[in-house]
Amino acid sequence: MPQILIFAPCHSILRDEDKATSLISIIDGLRVELLPNIPDPPPETLVPMNWWTCVKWKPEPDDHDKKFEQRILFKTPDGELIMETVPQTFFFEKRFVSINTRFLNFPLGHCGICPLTVEYRELGKEQWNEAASFPLLIEHDRLPSKPPSQPAKQTVIWHNL
């Protein structure tokens, strides 16, 4: 079975003309500031955010004639599944295989250590095997209430389309 060499979530991945990979700003968690008078976000809350996972595999000697699948799982601190990628098939033609997966949103409805896990299996087999887990810390920081004597600042949230 293949060995995992790298598993990391990051903000961006660059590849140069020689196919060398650079991970930009490894993500170890997300902190969200919440206004004092609004409720906590619901558990299914996703925020728009581009981010990536980089997985690099090394074959064992008997892996060159086999095909494998990889998937990424994002779970709550209690182990409940939040997100799961569609399995990606890979095989070894070269010394290593890299699989970079892009995500368009980030779950932040649960606080605490949320494991981001990569699993693999041989194509056609039932059993998934955990290869690595990355502990992402999701934090909700409640902003303090302002005393009534201070004017409240208006917050405007916008984005370009």
Backbone as CSV, one residue per row, in Angstrom:
resi,resn,N_x,N_y,N_z,CA_x,CA_y,CA_z,C_x,C_y,C_z
1,MET,0.839,-1.185,0.000,0.000,0.000,0.000,0.884,1.249,0.000
2,PRO,0.403,2.328,-0.611,1.234,3.533,-0.715,1.462,4.183,0.648
3,GLN,2.561,4.928,0.707,2.900,5.688,1.914,2.618,7.155,1.654
4,ILE,2.070,7.828,2.656,1.828,9.259,2.507,3.077,10.009,2.956
5,LEU,3.494,10.965,2.153,4.661,11.779,2.478,4.263,13.157,2.971
6,ILE,3.223,13.723,2.371,2.761,15.067,2.733,1.242,15.075,2.749
7,PHE,0.671,15.692,3.781,-0.754,16.007,3.810,-0.893,17.317,4.553
8,ALA,-1.306,18.370,3.842,-1.413,19.682,4.474,-2.488,20.523,3.796
9,PRO,-3.314,21.209,4.602,-4.230,22.208,4.052,-3.495,23.544,3.945
10,CYS,-3.776,24.289,2.877,-3.092,25.566,2.691,-3.982,26.521,1.901
11,HIS,-3.563,27.784,1.877,-4.333,28.799,1.155,-4.142,28.717,-0.354
12,SER,-2.974,28.289,-0.791,-2.714,28.232,-2.221,-1.590,27.242,-2.499
13,ILE,-1.573,26.746,-3.736,-0.520,25.841,-4.190,0.007,26.364,-5.515
14,LEU,1.310,26.470,-5.612,1.950,26.905,-6.853,2.766,25.761,-7.418
15,ARG,2.740,25.631,-8.747,3.581,24.640,-9.428,4.352,25.365,-10.509
16,ASP,5.665,25.170,-10.546,6.465,25.830,-11.567,6.598,24.958,-12.808
17,GLU,7.354,25.425,-13.782,7.468,24.689,-15.046,8.147,23.335,-14.878
18,ASP,8.905,23.154,-13.806,9.530,21.863,-13.513,8.622,20.971,-12.670
19,LYS,7.393,21.427,-12.436,6.387,20.718,-11.648,6.733,20.632,-10.161
20,ALA,7.613,21.521,-9.696,7.889,21.618,-8.265,6.697,22.306,-7.595
21,THR,6.307,21.820,-6.427,5.121,22.309,-5.727,5.517,23.159,-4.529
22,SER,4.839,24.305,-4.391,5.019,25.169,-3.225,3.675,25.349,-2.536
23,LEU,3.637,25.106,-1.233,2.431,25.329,-0.441,2.525,26.724,0.162
24,ILE,1.490,27.526,-0.034,1.477,28.893,0.456,0.551,28.971,1.663
25,SER,1.089,29.355,2.780,0.348,29.601,4.021,-0.464,28.380,4.470
26,ILE,0.209,27.476,5.141,-0.458,26.287,5.672,-1.507,26.716,6.702
27,ILE,-2.684,26.128,6.596,-3.810,26.475,7.469,-3.812,25.526,8.668
28,ASP,-3.820,26.098,9.874,-3.941,25.237,11.054,-5.237,25.490,11.806
29,GLY,-6.072,26.374,11.257,-7.365,26.630,11.863,-7.984,27.897,11.316
30,LEU,-9.121,28.249,11.886,-9.846,29.447,11.473,-10.511,30.046,12.699
31,ARG,-10.325,31.355,12.876,-10.933,32.080,13.997,-11.926,33.087,13.418
32,VAL,-13.148,33.065,13.941,-14.200,33.950,13.473,-14.648,34.821,14.629
33,GLU,-14.740,36.130,14.382,-15.251,37.052,15.389,-16.748,37.220,15.184
34,LEU,-17.504,37.009,16.243,-18.961,37.103,16.191,-19.415,38.363,16.919
35,LEU,-20.384,39.058,16.351,-20.937,40.235,16.995,-21.677,39.821,18.263
36,PRO,-21.754,40.706,19.251,-22.321,40.319,20.551,-23.803,39.967,20.526
37,ASN,-24.590,40.531,19.636,-26.037,40.355,19.696,-26.594,39.369,18.675
38,ILE,-25.737,38.599,18.032,-26.255,37.618,17.075,-25.974,36.212,17.603
39,PRO,-26.810,35.245,17.224,-26.597,33.877,17.716,-25.377,33.228,17.071
40,ASP,-24.939,32.148,17.678,-23.841,31.371,17.096,-24.263,30.853,15.725
41,PRO,-23.291,30.679,14.825,-23.658,30.138,13.510,-24.179,28.712,13.636
42,PRO,-25.141,28.338,12.789,-25.645,26.962,12.832,-24.558,25.969,12.436
43,PRO,-24.680,24.706,12.831,-23.643,23.704,12.570,-23.288,23.536,11.094
44,GLU,-24.241,23.782,10.199,-23.972,23.559,8.771,-23.371,24.779,8.066
45,THR,-22.977,25.811,8.826,-22.474,27.047,8.245,-21.168,26.832,7.475
46,LEU,-21.153,27.354,6.248,-19.958,27.359,5.407,-19.666,28.807,5.028
47,VAL,-18.382,29.180,5.034,-18.002,30.511,4.562,-17.263,30.360,3.245
48,PRO,-17.496,31.285,2.302,-16.762,31.208,1.049,-15.275,31.459,1.298
49,MET,-14.470,30.519,0.912,-13.020,30.628,1.111,-12.343,29.607,0.200
50,ASN,-11.429,30.078,-0.617,-10.628,29.161,-1.428,-9.489,28.616,-0.590
51,TRP,-9.366,27.301,-0.564,-8.243,26.663,0.120,-7.990,25.315,-0.535
52,TRP,-6.868,24.717,-0.223,-6.407,23.507,-0.898,-5.906,22.487,0.114
53,THR,-5.890,21.235,-0.315,-5.094,20.229,0.386,-4.078,19.687,-0.601
54,CYS,-2.895,19.429,-0.093,-1.832,18.814,-0.880,-1.533,17.452,-0.269
55,VAL,-1.592,16.415,-1.101,-1.270,15.060,-0.663,-0.212,14.514,-1.615
56,LYS,0.858,13.994,-1.047,1.920,13.394,-1.861,2.120,11.953,-1.412
57,TRP,2.037,11.027,-2.379,2.119,9.597,-2.126,3.411,9.019,-2.683
58,LYS,3.923,8.016,-1.988,5.083,7.246,-2.439,4.655,5.784,-2.547
59,PRO,4.990,5.108,-3.663,4.552,3.715,-3.805,5.448,2.745,-3.049
60,GLU,4.856,1.646,-2.663,5.611,0.487,-2.207,5.989,-0.304,-3.461
61,PRO,6.950,-1.236,-3.382,7.383,-1.948,-4.590,6.265,-2.639,-5.369
62,ASP,5.237,-3.156,-4.703,4.179,-3.872,-5.428,2.993,-2.986,-5.818
63,ASP,3.126,-1.640,-5.701,2.028,-0.722,-6.006,1.978,-0.263,-7.458
64,HIS,2.997,-0.539,-8.263,3.080,0.038,-9.607,2.037,-0.500,-10.577
65,ASP,1.472,-1.646,-10.343,0.444,-2.198,-11.231,-0.963,-2.028,-10.657
66,LYS,-1.094,-1.225,-9.622,-2.378,-1.066,-8.947,-2.890,0.363,-9.101
67,LYS,-4.218,0.516,-8.962,-4.848,1.825,-8.920,-5.452,2.012,-7.536
68,PHE,-5.423,3.252,-7.071,-5.916,3.584,-5.744,-6.905,4.746,-5.837
69,GLU,-7.660,4.935,-4.745,-8.540,6.079,-4.606,-8.171,6.815,-3.322
70,GLN,-8.348,8.116,-3.364,-8.118,8.963,-2.199,-9.359,9.815,-1.981
71,ARG,-9.682,10.065,-0.709,-10.730,11.027,-0.370,-10.293,11.818,0.852
72,ILE,-10.849,13.028,0.976,-10.584,13.911,2.112,-11.871,14.027,2.920
73,LEU,-11.767,13.877,4.236,-12.912,13.999,5.147,-12.648,15.134,6.133
74,PHE,-13.664,15.944,6.384,-13.600,17.007,7.391,-14.652,16.648,8.428
75,LYS,-14.240,16.486,9.684,-15.159,16.045,10.736,-15.219,17.049,11.882
76,THR,-16.306,16.972,12.647,-16.458,17.790,13.846,-15.553,17.233,14.949
77,PRO,-15.399,17.983,16.054,-14.637,17.433,17.178,-15.220,16.117,17.710
78,ASP,-16.534,15.905,17.504,-17.187,14.670,17.947,-17.120,13.549,16.921
79,GLY,-16.487,13.802,15.780,-16.331,12.768,14.760,-17.432,12.717,13.722
80,GLU,-18.381,13.666,13.754,-19.449,13.705,12.757,-18.899,14.278,11.447
81,LEU,-19.256,13.659,10.337,-18.771,14.089,9.032,-19.425,15.397,8.611
82,ILE,-18.586,16.385,8.246,-19.069,17.681,7.765,-18.962,17.749,6.243
83,MET,-17.797,17.383,5.736,-17.525,17.445,4.300,-16.757,16.204,3.877
84,GLU,-16.959,15.811,2.617,-16.239,14.677,2.058,-16.035,14.932,0.569
85,THR,-14.831,14.703,0.080,-14.587,14.879,-1.347,-14.995,13.623,-2.111
86,VAL,-15.229,13.800,-3.389,-15.450,12.670,-4.283,-14.114,11.929,-4.400
87,PRO,-14.102,10.598,-4.319,-12.834,9.868,-4.422,-12.104,10.181,-5.735
88,GLN,-10.788,10.384,-5.622,-9.935,10.646,-6.773,-9.049,9.426,-7.010
89,THR,-9.038,8.944,-8.236,-8.240,7.773,-8.587,-6.804,8.204,-8.896
90,PHE,-5.848,7.392,-8.445,-4.447,7.655,-8.779,-3.698,6.345,-8.948
91,PHE,-2.591,6.417,-9.666,-1.699,5.277,-9.865,-0.295,5.822,-10.049
92,PHE,0.680,4.954,-9.952,2.079,5.379,-9.950,2.734,5.109,-11.302
93,GLU,3.042,6.189,-12.011,3.842,6.106,-13.234,5.244,6.629,-12.976
94,LYS,5.358,7.450,-11.936,6.633,8.075,-11.582,6.955,7.745,-10.140
95,ARG,7.968,8.404,-9.640,8.449,8.159,-8.283,7.417,8.510,-7.211
96,PHE,6.663,9.600,-7.430,5.646,10.070,-6.480,4.384,10.449,-7.239
97,VAL,3.279,10.528,-6.506,2.031,11.079,-7.037,1.579,12.173,-6.084
98,SER,1.251,13.345,-6.650,0.698,14.454,-5.869,-0.735,14.690,-6.299
99,ILE,-1.609,14.853,-5.319,-3.013,15.172,-5.587,-3.350,16.438,-4.808
100,ASN,-3.657,17.495,-5.551,-4.020,18.772,-4.957,-5.521,18.972,-5.146
101,THR,-6.236,19.195,-4.047,-7.693,19.330,-4.086,-8.068,20.742,-3.661
102,ARG,-8.902,21.385,-4.481,-9.352,22.748,-4.186,-10.728,22.700,-3.526
103,PHE,-10.889,23.507,-2.486,-12.165,23.677,-1.791,-12.621,25.124,-1.974
104,LEU,-13.925,25.334,-2.094,-14.464,26.673,-2.323,-15.118,27.283,-1.095
105,ASN,-15.276,26.487,-0.032,-15.833,27.014,1.211,-15.214,26.271,2.384
106,PHE,-15.420,26.843,3.558,-14.815,26.300,4.777,-15.898,26.186,5.842
107,PRO,-16.053,25.012,6.459,-17.067,24.851,7.504,-16.616,25.490,8.816
108,LEU,-17.502,26.302,9.407,-17.124,26.913,10.684,-18.229,26.862,11.719
109,GLY,-19.175,25.971,11.537,-20.285,25.860,12.478,-19.962,25.105,13.758
110,HIS,-18.804,24.472,13.836,-18.412,23.702,15.026,-17.103,24.251,15.572
111,CYS,-17.031,24.438,16.883,-15.800,24.910,17.533,-14.990,23.726,18.024
112,GLY,-13.682,23.929,18.066,-12.788,22.908,18.602,-11.871,22.350,17.533
113,ILE,-11.202,21.255,17.881,-10.292,20.589,16.956,-11.109,19.718,16.005
114,CYS,-11.099,20.089,14.739,-11.824,19.346,13.705,-10.806,18.608,12.842
115,PRO,-10.812,17.278,12.860,-9.830,16.547,12.077,-10.141,16.594,10.574
116,LEU,-9.119,16.952,9.816,-9.142,16.859,8.361,-8.324,15.616,8.029
117,THR,-8.952,14.643,7.391,-8.348,13.324,7.236,-8.261,12.954,5.766
118,VAL,-7.171,12.299,5.389,-7.067,11.723,4.053,-7.099,10.204,4.208
119,GLU,-7.944,9.573,3.378,-8.067,8.117,3.369,-7.793,7.610,1.966
120,TYR,-7.389,6.339,1.869,-7.137,5.731,0.575,-7.602,4.283,0.597
121,ARG,-7.759,3.741,-0.594,-8.043,2.323,-0.742,-7.629,1.902,-2.154
122,GLU,-7.398,0.616,-2.299,-7.139,0.087,-3.628,-8.458,0.128,-4.399
123,LEU,-8.402,0.529,-5.669,-9.596,0.636,-6.487,-10.327,-0.703,-6.528
124,GLY,-11.630,-0.663,-6.261,-12.442,-1.871,-6.252,-12.607,-2.499,-4.881
125,LYS,-11.816,-2.087,-3.911,-11.932,-2.615,-2.543,-12.951,-1.783,-1.762
126,GLU,-13.484,-2.372,-0.704,-14.495,-1.695,0.119,-13.879,-0.829,1.216
127,GLN,-12.849,-1.350,1.869,-12.295,-0.740,3.083,-11.408,0.467,2.782
128,TRP,-11.743,1.612,3.414,-10.893,2.801,3.364,-9.878,2.723,4.497
129,ASN,-8.671,3.234,4.270,-7.610,3.263,5.267,-7.207,4.710,5.528
130,GLU,-7.160,5.102,6.798,-6.717,6.451,7.116,-5.209,6.531,6.913
131,ALA,-4.775,7.530,6.143,-3.350,7.721,5.896,-2.770,8.816,6.778
132,ALA,-3.555,9.875,7.036,-3.074,10.984,7.860,-4.263,11.825,8.303
133,SER,-4.053,12.570,9.388,-5.075,13.474,9.902,-4.399,14.778,10.314
134,PHE,-5.029,15.894,9.982,-4.503,17.216,10.303,-5.510,17.905,11.220
135,PRO,-5.116,18.266,12.460,-6.067,18.865,13.413,-6.266,20.359,13.146
136,LEU,-7.438,20.736,12.641,-7.755,22.140,12.388,-8.546,22.703,13.570
137,LEU,-8.103,23.829,14.099,-8.764,24.463,15.243,-9.742,25.517,14.729
138,ILE,-11.027,25.319,15.004,-12.068,26.282,14.642,-12.466,27.011,15.922
139,GLU,-12.362,28.348,15.897,-12.661,29.156,17.078,-13.705,30.215,16.752
140,HIS,-14.635,30.426,17.677,-15.606,31.516,17.607,-15.278,32.465,18.752
141,ASP,-14.891,33.674,18.412,-14.621,34.686,19.431,-15.770,35.696,19.434
142,ARG,-16.436,35.809,20.562,-17.550,36.744,20.700,-16.976,38.109,21.051
143,LEU,-17.292,39.115,20.230,-16.849,40.470,20.518,-17.609,41.010,21.723
144,PRO,-16.954,41.815,22.552,-17.647,42.353,23.735,-18.713,43.378,23.322
145,SER,-19.750,43.476,24.148,-20.792,44.481,23.932,-20.233,45.843,24.269
146,LYS,-20.694,46.843,23.551,-20.266,48.213,23.837,-21.209,48.810,24.875
147,PRO,-20.671,49.599,25.809,-21.560,50.281,26.757,-22.514,51.206,25.994
148,PRO,-23.738,51.418,26.513,-24.730,52.232,25.805,-24.259,53.649,25.517
149,SER,-23.297,54.179,26.277,-22.855,55.558,26.076,-21.991,55.697,24.821
150,GLN,-21.456,54.604,24.312,-20.616,54.681,23.112,-21.462,54.417,21.875
151,PRO,-21.277,55.244,20.837,-22.025,54.968,19.602,-21.511,53.683,18.952
152,ALA,-22.435,52.945,18.386,-22.060,51.697,17.715,-21.536,52.016,16.317
153,LYS,-20.518,51.312,15.899,-20.009,51.456,14.538,-20.844,50.557,13.632
154,GLN,-21.120,51.059,12.457,-21.890,50.271,11.506,-20.907,49.379,10.732
155,THR,-21.254,48.121,10.597,-20.426,47.183,9.850,-21.115,46.866,8.531
156,VAL,-20.393,47.000,7.455,-20.933,46.695,6.140,-20.136,45.520,5.585
157,ILE,-20.850,44.491,5.148,-20.205,43.321,4.559,-20.531,43.335,3.070
158,TRP,-19.518,43.266,2.221,-19.727,43.290,0.783,-18.658,42.459,0.112
159,HIS,-18.879,42.158,-1.147,-17.859,41.481,-1.946,-18.081,41.867,-3.404
160,ASN,-17.032,41.781,-4.188,-17.117,42.071,-5.618,-17.603,40.849,-6.366
161,LEU,-18.425,41.037,-7.327,-18.899,39.927,-8.170,-18.145,39.911,-9.471
